[in-house]
Amino acid sequence: MELSPIDKAKFVAAKRAAEFVESGMRVGLGTGSTAAWLVRCLGERVREDGLRFRGVPTSARTAALARDVGIEVVSLDEARWLDLTIDGADEFDSDLNLIKGGGGAHLQEKIVATASDQMVVIADAAKEVEHLGAFPLPLEILPFGWQTTQALVEETLISMDVMGRQASLRMNTDRPFVTDEGNYILDLHLGRIGHARQLAMVLNQIPGVVENGLFIDICDKVVIGFGDGRVELRDINAGTVSSDRIEFVEDVNLFKDI
């Protein structure tokens, strides 16, 4: 099947990141469209290369896909600590700080990522921004008293270095979107975030807030995919940038179920 340039970009980033996984590892598996490509690429390595590792999914849908492609799935409690987590991002900046949670799984994603020796983000080039905040910032909140929590959040944003202050409840057609933990999500339409680290700390102090979608100093590497098959690997700790190209074959088994 013919993939769009953006899907090709996601695929080559996932394909490159899948090379980081070695037999015997415990690996956090992210959630979202780019992470789904990763799971498929890893499933291909399990089937064709005999790769054996244990995957810790960050959502019920990632767990289902991982099992479908033959990956051994365990819980974080069973794995205890992870060698690596690979996940997508909705935005990333030059310091590899992220906004995540567009798929509603940032709570589990953050727990898994911080329980790992390193986190690798896979993304298409459009996800890179000069300043975080154009993508709405997800905030997982308790359903109890959620309107009070929303009011407290909007009041708190007045003193923060952000452009916008609107918070909207994420909906699933005609009812609130519910996370795997049974919580709601507020999407904060901030436009631009001036001090992401401060904002993350302040938001998590508000009663009713479970976790925000800002990932600060968690990501170690980003693999950026391009529609022409190029990939760029940036390592924030080593301060290195390397480029590669992945040959793209349209008829690989990966695409047969998509």
C-alpha positions as CSV (number, residue, x, y, z in Angstrom):
1,M,0.0,0.0,0.0
2,E,1.1,3.6,-0.6
3,L,1.8,5.5,2.6
4,S,1.6,9.3,2.9
5,P,4.8,11.2,3.5
6,I,4.0,11.7,7.2
7,D,3.3,8.0,7.7
8,K,6.6,7.2,5.9
9,A,8.3,9.6,8.3
10,K,6.8,7.9,11.3
11,F,7.7,4.4,9.9
12,V,11.4,5.2,9.3
13,A,11.7,6.8,12.7
14,A,10.1,3.7,14.3
15,K,12.2,1.3,12.2
16,R,15.5,3.1,13.3
17,A,14.5,3.2,17.0
18,A,13.6,-0.5,16.9
19,E,17.3,-1.2,16.4
20,F,18.0,0.0,20.0
21,V,16.1,-3.1,21.4
22,E,18.3,-6.1,22.2
23,S,17.3,-9.6,23.3
24,G,16.8,-9.8,27.1
25,M,15.8,-6.2,27.5
26,R,12.8,-4.9,29.3
27,V,11.3,-2.2,27.1
28,G,8.5,0.4,27.6
29,L,6.2,0.6,24.6
30,G,4.5,3.9,24.0
31,T,1.1,4.8,22.8
32,G,0.0,6.6,19.6
33,S,0.3,6.4,15.8
34,T,4.1,6.5,15.7
35,A,4.5,4.1,18.7
36,A,2.2,1.7,16.8
37,W,4.7,1.6,14.0
38,L,7.4,0.8,16.5
39,V,5.4,-2.1,17.9
40,R,4.9,-3.5,14.4
41,C,8.6,-3.1,13.6
42,L,9.6,-4.9,16.8
43,G,7.0,-7.7,16.1
44,E,8.7,-8.1,12.7
45,R,12.1,-8.5,14.5
46,V,10.6,-11.1,16.9
47,R,9.2,-13.1,14.0
48,E,12.1,-12.8,11.6
49,D,15.2,-12.3,13.7
50,G,14.3,-14.2,16.8
51,L,14.4,-11.1,19.0
52,R,13.3,-11.9,22.6
53,F,12.4,-9.1,25.0
54,R,9.7,-8.2,27.4
55,G,7.5,-5.2,26.6
56,V,5.7,-3.0,29.1
57,P,2.8,-1.2,27.3
58,T,1.6,2.2,28.3
59,S,-2.0,1.6,27.4
60,A,-4.5,-1.1,26.8
61,R,-4.4,-0.6,23.0
62,T,-0.6,-0.8,22.9
63,A,-0.8,-4.0,24.9
64,A,-3.3,-5.5,22.5
65,L,-1.2,-4.6,19.5
66,A,2.0,-6.0,21.1
67,R,0.4,-9.3,21.8
68,D,-1.0,-9.4,18.3
69,V,2.5,-9.1,16.8
70,G,4.1,-11.7,19.1
71,I,5.7,-9.5,21.8
72,E,5.8,-10.9,25.3
73,V,3.9,-8.4,27.4
74,V,4.5,-7.9,31.1
75,S,3.3,-5.3,33.7
76,L,5.6,-2.6,35.1
77,D,5.3,-4.3,38.5
78,E,6.6,-7.5,37.0
79,A,9.4,-5.8,35.1
80,R,10.3,-3.5,38.0
81,W,12.8,-1.4,36.1
82,L,13.3,-1.0,32.3
83,D,16.3,-0.7,30.1
84,L,14.6,1.5,27.6
85,T,11.3,3.2,26.7
86,I,10.4,4.2,23.2
87,D,7.5,6.5,22.6
88,G,6.2,9.2,20.4
89,A,5.5,12.9,21.3
90,D,3.1,15.6,20.3
91,E,5.8,18.2,20.5
92,F,9.5,18.4,21.3
93,D,11.9,21.3,21.7
94,S,15.7,21.7,21.3
95,D,16.2,20.5,24.9
96,L,14.1,17.4,24.2
97,N,11.4,18.5,26.5
98,L,8.1,17.1,25.4
99,I,4.3,17.5,25.3
100,K,2.6,14.2,25.4
101,G,-0.9,13.0,26.0
102,G,-2.7,13.6,22.7
103,G,-3.8,10.0,22.9
104,G,-4.8,10.2,26.5
105,A,-2.1,7.9,27.9
106,H,0.5,10.4,29.3
107,L,0.1,9.2,33.0
108,Q,1.1,5.6,32.2
109,E,3.7,6.9,29.7
110,K,5.4,9.2,32.2
111,I,5.5,6.4,34.9
112,V,7.0,4.0,32.5
113,A,9.5,6.5,31.0
114,T,10.8,7.5,34.4
115,A,11.2,3.9,35.4
116,S,13.7,3.4,32.5
117,D,17.4,3.8,32.1
118,Q,16.7,5.9,29.0
119,M,13.8,7.2,26.9
120,V,13.9,7.4,23.1
121,V,11.3,9.5,21.4
122,I,10.3,8.8,17.8
123,A,8.7,11.6,15.8
124,D,8.2,13.1,12.4
125,A,9.9,16.4,11.7
126,A,6.7,18.4,12.1
127,K,6.7,17.7,15.8
128,E,9.8,19.8,16.5
129,V,8.9,23.3,17.8
130,E,10.9,26.3,19.0
131,H,8.6,26.7,22.1
132,L,6.2,24.1,23.6
133,G,2.6,25.0,23.8
134,A,1.0,25.2,20.3
135,F,-0.3,21.6,20.9
136,P,-2.8,21.7,23.8
137,L,-1.3,20.5,27.0
138,P,-3.2,17.5,28.4
139,L,-3.9,17.4,32.2
140,E,-5.3,14.1,33.6
141,I,-7.7,15.0,36.4
142,L,-10.0,13.1,38.8
143,P,-13.7,13.0,37.7
144,F,-14.7,14.1,41.2
145,G,-15.2,17.8,41.2
146,W,-13.7,18.2,37.8
147,Q,-15.3,21.6,37.2
148,T,-13.7,22.9,40.4
149,T,-10.4,21.5,39.3
150,Q,-10.8,23.3,35.9
151,A,-11.6,26.6,37.6
152,L,-8.5,26.2,39.8
153,V,-6.3,25.4,36.8
154,E,-7.6,28.4,34.8
155,E,-7.0,30.7,37.9
156,T,-3.5,29.3,38.3
157,L,-2.7,30.0,34.7
158,I,-3.2,33.7,35.2
159,S,0.2,33.9,37.0
160,M,2.0,31.6,34.5
161,D,4.1,32.6,31.5
162,V,1.6,31.4,28.9
163,M,-0.2,33.0,26.0
164,G,-3.6,31.4,26.4
165,R,-5.5,30.2,29.5
166,Q,-8.5,28.2,28.3
167,A,-9.0,24.7,29.6
168,S,-11.5,22.4,27.9
169,L,-12.7,18.9,28.9
170,R,-11.7,16.3,26.4
171,M,-14.8,14.6,24.9
172,N,-15.5,11.3,23.3
173,T,-18.4,12.1,21.1
174,D,-21.1,13.2,23.6
175,R,-19.5,12.1,26.8
176,P,-16.2,12.9,28.6
177,F,-13.1,11.0,27.4
178,V,-12.0,8.5,30.1
179,T,-8.4,7.3,30.5
180,D,-7.3,3.8,31.2
181,E,-7.3,4.8,34.9
182,G,-10.9,6.1,34.8
183,N,-9.9,9.8,34.9
184,Y,-10.8,12.8,32.7
185,I,-8.5,15.0,30.7
186,L,-8.4,18.8,30.5
187,D,-6.7,20.2,27.4
188,L,-5.0,23.5,28.1
189,H,-4.9,25.8,25.1
190,L,-1.8,27.8,26.1
191,G,-0.3,28.8,22.7
192,R,3.2,29.2,24.1
193,I,4.7,28.0,27.3
194,G,7.4,30.3,28.7
195,H,8.7,28.2,31.6
196,A,7.7,24.6,31.1
197,R,9.5,23.2,34.2
198,Q,7.8,25.7,36.5
199,L,4.4,25.1,34.9
200,A,4.7,21.3,35.3
201,M,5.4,21.7,39.0
202,V,2.7,24.2,39.7
203,L,0.0,22.3,37.8
204,N,0.7,19.1,39.8
205,Q,0.1,20.9,43.1
206,I,-3.5,21.6,42.2
207,P,-5.9,19.2,44.1
208,G,-7.7,17.0,41.6
209,V,-4.8,17.0,39.1
210,V,-3.2,13.6,38.6
211,E,-0.5,14.3,36.1
212,N,0.4,16.8,33.3
213,G,1.7,16.1,29.8
214,L,5.0,18.0,30.1
215,F,8.0,15.6,30.0
216,I,10.9,17.6,31.4
217,D,14.5,16.1,31.4
218,I,13.1,12.6,30.7
219,C,13.9,12.1,27.1
220,D,17.5,11.1,26.2
221,K,17.3,10.7,22.4
222,V,15.0,11.6,19.6
223,V,14.8,9.9,16.3
224,I,13.3,12.2,13.7
225,G,11.8,10.7,10.5
226,F,11.3,12.4,7.2
227,G,9.0,11.5,4.3
228,D,11.9,10.7,2.0
229,G,13.3,7.9,4.3
230,R,15.9,10.1,6.1
231,V,16.3,9.8,9.8
232,E,18.1,12.0,12.2
233,L,19.2,10.8,15.7
234,R,19.9,13.4,18.4
235,D,21.4,12.4,21.7
236,I,21.0,15.2,24.3
237,N,23.5,13.7,26.7
238,A,26.3,13.1,24.2
239,G,25.5,16.3,22.3
240,T,25.6,14.4,19.0
241,V,23.5,14.5,15.9
242,S,23.7,11.7,13.2
243,S,21.8,11.1,10.0
244,D,20.9,7.9,8.2
245,R,18.5,6.7,5.5
246,I,16.2,3.7,5.7
247,E,15.3,2.0,2.4
248,F,11.6,1.9,2.1
249,V,9.8,-1.2,0.8
250,E,6.1,-0.7,0.1
251,D,5.1,-4.4,0.4
252,V,6.6,-5.3,3.7
253,N,4.5,-7.5,5.9
254,L,4.2,-4.6,8.4
255,F,1.5,-2.9,6.3
256,K,-0.9,-5.8,5.6
257,D,-3.2,-5.1,8.5
258,I,-3.2,-1.3,8.3
